Amino acid sequence: MFGLIALGLPLSQIENLTGRKSETIKRRLRRCRARGDLWNQVMNALLEHQAFGDSDPEVLEVFGAGTKNRNSPFVRAFSKRLTNVQVGSALFELRESLRERIEHFVGAEIAYTGSGDFFRADVDVERIPWIKEIRRSVGRVEDCPVFGEYEVLVWDQVRCPNAQARALAERRVPPVMTLRCLCKGMGENMSLGGFMDNLKSIVAAIDNGWV
């Protein structure tokens, strides 16, 4: 959890990845900071794993005040809110490096959007608010004027996973439908990042009353 803070992730994203509420995270941070021996262990572990990148290790101390560190790996990777299709090679490498570092701390595959929304790709999709919102929607995809081909395909896959996705889910132990299953079931032309960008676009359309 402290590793994610050091990387500069917003609280909302840390909640997504850990399942812990922001107040719980802040309380734990304050308790550890109050104990010098424990705090030194935390800092040494994070420095060993180069969690801070080019940012100041003291980011942990100002975290409770909501201060943004402009040099944090997260800010450098997502200060430009571009979709995963739009990014150039240099920015893509920054984002992939950050993803790998997050996966190291979380211990699971991570999916992300071009605007810096992170989710675990290995958990039941019913735990992901965007999936639940799309499945609850009573609108018709045919009526949405802003959907392109890929949004329609992702909409259909989320609401009724195809045979490939179901087969992938059945092979898991225990069997469970995940973001990776939904995405991989759509074939090689759909990357996990592209899937997430389309997923966010669909949720925005629902929230705006377009579908």
C-alpha positions as a Markdown table, in Angstrom:
| # | Residue | x | y | z |
|---|---|---|---|---|
| 1 | Met | 0.0 | 0.0 | 0.0 |
| 2 | Phe | 2.8 | 2.5 | 0.9 |
| 3 | Gly | 4.4 | 1.6 | -2.4 |
| 4 | Leu | 1.4 | 2.8 | -4.3 |
| 5 | Ile | 1.5 | 6.0 | -2.3 |
| 6 | Ala | 5.1 | 6.5 | -3.2 |
| 7 | Leu | 4.3 | 6.0 | -6.9 |
| 8 | Gly | 2.0 | 9.0 | -6.6 |
| 9 | Leu | -1.3 | 7.2 | -7.2 |
| 10 | Pro | -4.5 | 9.1 | -6.1 |
| 11 | Leu | -6.4 | 7.7 | -3.1 |
| 12 | Ser | -9.3 | 6.6 | -5.3 |
| 13 | Gln | -6.9 | 4.4 | -7.3 |
| 14 | Ile | -5.3 | 2.9 | -4.3 |
| 15 | Glu | -8.8 | 2.0 | -3.0 |
| 16 | Asn | -9.5 | 0.3 | -6.3 |
| 17 | Leu | -6.4 | -1.8 | -6.1 |
| 18 | Thr | -6.4 | -2.6 | -2.4 |
| 19 | Gly | -10.0 | -2.6 | -1.4 |
| 20 | Arg | -9.1 | -0.4 | 1.6 |
| 21 | Lys | -10.9 | 2.9 | 2.2 |
| 22 | Ser | -9.0 | 6.2 | 2.1 |
| 23 | Glu | -9.4 | 6.9 | 5.8 |
| 24 | Thr | -8.0 | 3.5 | 6.7 |
| 25 | Ile | -5.0 | 4.1 | 4.5 |
| 26 | Lys | -4.4 | 7.5 | 6.1 |
| 27 | Arg | -4.7 | 6.1 | 9.6 |
| 28 | Arg | -2.2 | 3.4 | 8.9 |
| 29 | Leu | 0.2 | 5.9 | 7.4 |
| 30 | Arg | -0.1 | 8.1 | 10.5 |
| 31 | Arg | 0.4 | 5.1 | 12.9 |
| 32 | Cys | 3.5 | 3.9 | 11.1 |
| 33 | Arg | 4.9 | 7.5 | 10.9 |
| 34 | Ala | 4.6 | 7.8 | 14.7 |
| 35 | Arg | 6.9 | 4.8 | 15.2 |
| 36 | Gly | 10.4 | 5.6 | 14.2 |
| 37 | Asp | 11.6 | 2.0 | 13.9 |
| 38 | Leu | 8.6 | 0.9 | 11.8 |
| 39 | Trp | 8.8 | 4.0 | 9.6 |
| 40 | Asn | 12.5 | 3.3 | 8.9 |
| 41 | Gln | 11.6 | -0.2 | 7.8 |
| 42 | Val | 8.9 | 1.2 | 5.4 |
| 43 | Met | 11.2 | 3.8 | 3.9 |
| 44 | Asn | 14.2 | 1.4 | 3.5 |
| 45 | Ala | 11.9 | -1.2 | 1.7 |
| 46 | Leu | 10.5 | 1.5 | -0.7 |
| 47 | Leu | 13.9 | 2.9 | -1.4 |
| 48 | Glu | 15.2 | -0.6 | -2.1 |
| 49 | His | 12.5 | -1.1 | -4.7 |
| 50 | Gln | 13.0 | 2.4 | -6.2 |
| 51 | Ala | 9.3 | 3.1 | -5.6 |
| 52 | Phe | 9.8 | 6.9 | -5.5 |
| 53 | Gly | 11.3 | 7.3 | -9.0 |
| 54 | Asp | 12.5 | 10.9 | -9.2 |
| 55 | Ser | 10.2 | 12.1 | -6.5 |
| 56 | Asp | 11.0 | 13.1 | -2.9 |
| 57 | Pro | 10.6 | 10.3 | -0.4 |
| 58 | Glu | 8.9 | 12.8 | 1.9 |
| 59 | Val | 5.9 | 12.4 | -0.4 |
| 60 | Leu | 4.6 | 9.9 | 2.2 |
| 61 | Glu | 4.7 | 12.6 | 4.9 |
| 62 | Val | 2.6 | 15.1 | 2.9 |
| 63 | Phe | 0.3 | 12.5 | 1.5 |
| 64 | Gly | -2.3 | 13.0 | 4.2 |
| 65 | Ala | -2.7 | 16.6 | 3.2 |
| 66 | Gly | -3.5 | 15.5 | -0.4 |
| 67 | Thr | -0.4 | 17.2 | -1.9 |
| 68 | Lys | 0.5 | 16.2 | -5.4 |
| 69 | Asn | 4.1 | 15.5 | -6.2 |
| 70 | Arg | 4.7 | 16.6 | -9.8 |
| 71 | Asn | 7.7 | 14.3 | -10.2 |
| 72 | Ser | 5.9 | 11.2 | -9.1 |
| 73 | Pro | 5.8 | 8.3 | -11.6 |
| 74 | Phe | 2.0 | 8.5 | -11.8 |
| 75 | Val | 1.9 | 12.3 | -12.6 |
| 76 | Arg | 4.7 | 11.9 | -15.2 |
| 77 | Ala | 2.8 | 9.1 | -16.9 |
| 78 | Phe | -0.7 | 10.5 | -16.8 |
| 79 | Ser | -0.4 | 14.3 | -16.7 |
| 80 | Lys | -1.5 | 14.0 | -20.4 |
| 81 | Arg | -4.9 | 12.3 | -20.4 |
| 82 | Leu | -4.5 | 10.5 | -23.7 |
| 83 | Thr | -6.1 | 7.2 | -24.5 |
| 84 | Asn | -3.9 | 4.1 | -24.9 |
| 85 | Val | -4.3 | 4.4 | -28.6 |
| 86 | Gln | -3.1 | 8.0 | -28.8 |
| 87 | Val | 0.1 | 7.8 | -26.7 |
| 88 | Gly | 3.5 | 7.8 | -28.3 |
| 89 | Ser | 6.3 | 5.3 | -27.6 |
| 90 | Ala | 8.0 | 7.4 | -24.9 |
| 91 | Leu | 4.8 | 7.9 | -22.9 |
| 92 | Phe | 3.7 | 4.3 | -23.4 |
| 93 | Glu | 7.0 | 3.2 | -21.9 |
| 94 | Leu | 6.4 | 5.4 | -18.9 |
| 95 | Arg | 3.0 | 4.0 | -18.4 |
| 96 | Glu | 4.1 | 0.4 | -18.8 |
| 97 | Ser | 6.9 | 0.9 | -16.4 |
| 98 | Leu | 4.5 | 2.3 | -13.8 |
| 99 | Arg | 2.1 | -0.6 | -14.4 |
| 100 | Glu | 4.9 | -3.1 | -13.8 |
| 101 | Arg | 5.8 | -1.4 | -10.6 |
| 102 | Ile | 2.2 | -1.3 | -9.4 |
| 103 | Glu | 1.9 | -5.0 | -10.2 |
| 104 | His | 5.0 | -5.7 | -8.1 |
| 105 | Phe | 3.4 | -4.1 | -5.1 |
| 106 | Val | -0.1 | -5.5 | -5.7 |
| 107 | Gly | 0.9 | -8.9 | -6.7 |
| 108 | Ala | -1.5 | -9.1 | -9.6 |
| 109 | Glu | -2.0 | -8.1 | -13.2 |
| 110 | Ile | -3.2 | -4.5 | -13.6 |
| 111 | Ala | -5.5 | -2.9 | -16.2 |
| 112 | Tyr | -5.5 | 0.9 | -16.8 |
| 113 | Thr | -7.2 | 3.6 | -18.9 |
| 114 | Gly | -5.4 | 6.4 | -20.7 |
| 115 | Ser | -6.6 | 8.8 | -17.9 |
| 116 | Gly | -5.0 | 6.8 | -15.1 |
| 117 | Asp | -7.8 | 4.7 | -13.8 |
| 118 | Phe | -6.4 | 1.4 | -12.4 |
| 119 | Phe | -8.1 | -1.9 | -11.7 |
| 120 | Arg | -7.0 | -5.4 | -10.9 |
| 121 | Ala | -7.4 | -7.6 | -14.0 |
| 122 | Asp | -7.6 | -10.8 | -12.0 |
| 123 | Val | -10.7 | -10.3 | -9.8 |
| 124 | Asp | -14.4 | -11.1 | -10.4 |
| 125 | Val | -15.7 | -8.4 | -12.7 |
| 126 | Glu | -18.8 | -8.1 | -10.5 |
| 127 | Arg | -16.5 | -6.3 | -8.0 |
| 128 | Ile | -15.7 | -3.5 | -10.6 |
| 129 | Pro | -18.2 | -0.6 | -10.4 |
| 130 | Trp | -18.0 | 0.2 | -14.2 |
| 131 | Ile | -19.0 | -3.4 | -15.1 |
| 132 | Lys | -21.9 | -3.4 | -12.7 |
| 133 | Glu | -23.1 | 0.0 | -14.1 |
| 134 | Ile | -23.1 | -1.3 | -17.7 |
| 135 | Arg | -24.9 | -4.4 | -16.8 |
| 136 | Arg | -27.6 | -2.5 | -14.9 |
| 137 | Ser | -28.2 | -0.1 | -17.8 |
| 138 | Val | -31.6 | -0.4 | -19.4 |
| 139 | Gly | -30.6 | 1.6 | -22.4 |
| 140 | Arg | -30.1 | 0.3 | -25.9 |
| 141 | Val | -26.7 | 0.5 | -27.5 |
| 142 | Glu | -28.3 | 1.2 | -30.9 |
| 143 | Asp | -29.7 | 4.4 | -29.5 |
| 144 | Cys | -26.3 | 5.9 | -28.5 |
| 145 | Pro | -25.1 | 8.5 | -31.0 |
| 146 | Val | -21.5 | 8.5 | -29.7 |
| 147 | Phe | -20.6 | 4.8 | -29.8 |
| 148 | Gly | -18.2 | 3.6 | -32.4 |
| 149 | Glu | -17.6 | 0.0 | -33.4 |
| 150 | Tyr | -15.4 | -0.9 | -30.5 |
| 151 | Glu | -17.7 | 0.5 | -27.8 |
| 152 | Val | -20.5 | -1.6 | -29.2 |
| 153 | Leu | -18.3 | -4.7 | -29.1 |
| 154 | Val | -17.2 | -4.1 | -25.5 |
| 155 | Trp | -20.8 | -3.3 | -24.5 |
| 156 | Asp | -21.9 | -6.7 | -25.9 |
| 157 | Gln | -19.0 | -8.5 | -24.3 |
| 158 | Val | -19.6 | -7.0 | -20.8 |
| 159 | Arg | -23.3 | -7.7 | -20.9 |
| 160 | Cys | -23.1 | -11.2 | -22.4 |
| 161 | Pro | -19.5 | -12.6 | -22.5 |
| 162 | Asn | -18.8 | -14.7 | -25.6 |
| 163 | Ala | -17.8 | -18.4 | -25.6 |
| 164 | Gln | -14.1 | -17.6 | -25.6 |
| 165 | Ala | -14.4 | -15.4 | -22.5 |
| 166 | Arg | -16.5 | -18.0 | -20.7 |
| 167 | Ala | -14.0 | -20.7 | -21.5 |
| 168 | Leu | -11.1 | -18.6 | -20.2 |
| 169 | Ala | -13.1 | -18.0 | -17.0 |
| 170 | Glu | -13.8 | -21.7 | -16.5 |
| 171 | Arg | -10.1 | -22.5 | -16.7 |
| 172 | Arg | -9.3 | -20.3 | -13.8 |
| 173 | Val | -9.0 | -21.8 | -10.3 |
| 174 | Pro | -11.5 | -21.2 | -9.0 |
| 175 | Pro | -13.5 | -20.3 | -12.1 |
| 176 | Val | -14.2 | -16.6 | -12.3 |
| 177 | Met | -14.8 | -14.0 | -15.1 |
| 178 | Thr | -12.1 | -11.3 | -15.0 |
| 179 | Leu | -11.3 | -8.2 | -17.1 |
| 180 | Arg | -8.5 | -10.3 | -18.7 |
| 181 | Cys | -11.0 | -13.0 | -19.7 |
| 182 | Leu | -13.4 | -10.4 | -21.2 |
| 183 | Cys | -10.7 | -8.7 | -23.1 |
| 184 | Lys | -8.8 | -11.8 | -24.3 |
| 185 | Gly | -12.1 | -13.3 | -25.4 |
| 186 | Met | -12.4 | -10.5 | -28.0 |
| 187 | Gly | -9.3 | -11.6 | -29.9 |
| 188 | Glu | -5.8 | -10.2 | -30.5 |
| 189 | Asn | -7.1 | -6.9 | -31.9 |
| 190 | Met | -8.3 | -5.8 | -28.5 |
| 191 | Ser | -5.6 | -4.8 | -26.0 |
| 192 | Leu | -6.3 | -4.6 | -22.3 |
| 193 | Gly | -5.7 | -0.9 | -22.4 |
| 194 | Gly | -8.0 | -0.4 | -25.4 |
| 195 | Phe | -10.7 | -2.5 | -23.6 |
| 196 | Met | -10.4 | -0.2 | -20.5 |
| 197 | Asp | -10.6 | 3.0 | -22.6 |
| 198 | Asn | -13.8 | 1.7 | -24.3 |
| 199 | Leu | -15.2 | 0.6 | -21.0 |
| 200 | Lys | -14.7 | 4.1 | -19.6 |
| 201 | Ser | -16.3 | 5.7 | -22.7 |
| 202 | Ile | -19.4 | 3.5 | -22.3 |
| 203 | Val | -19.7 | 4.5 | -18.6 |
| 204 | Ala | -19.4 | 8.2 | -19.5 |
| 205 | Ala | -22.2 | 7.7 | -22.1 |
| 206 | Ile | -24.5 | 6.1 | -19.5 |
| 207 | Asp | -23.7 | 8.9 | -16.9 |
| 208 | Asn | -24.6 | 11.5 | -19.6 |
| 209 | Gly | -27.9 | 9.8 | -20.4 |
| 210 | Trp | -26.9 | 8.9 | -23.9 |
| 211 | Val | -27.7 | 5.3 | -23.5 |
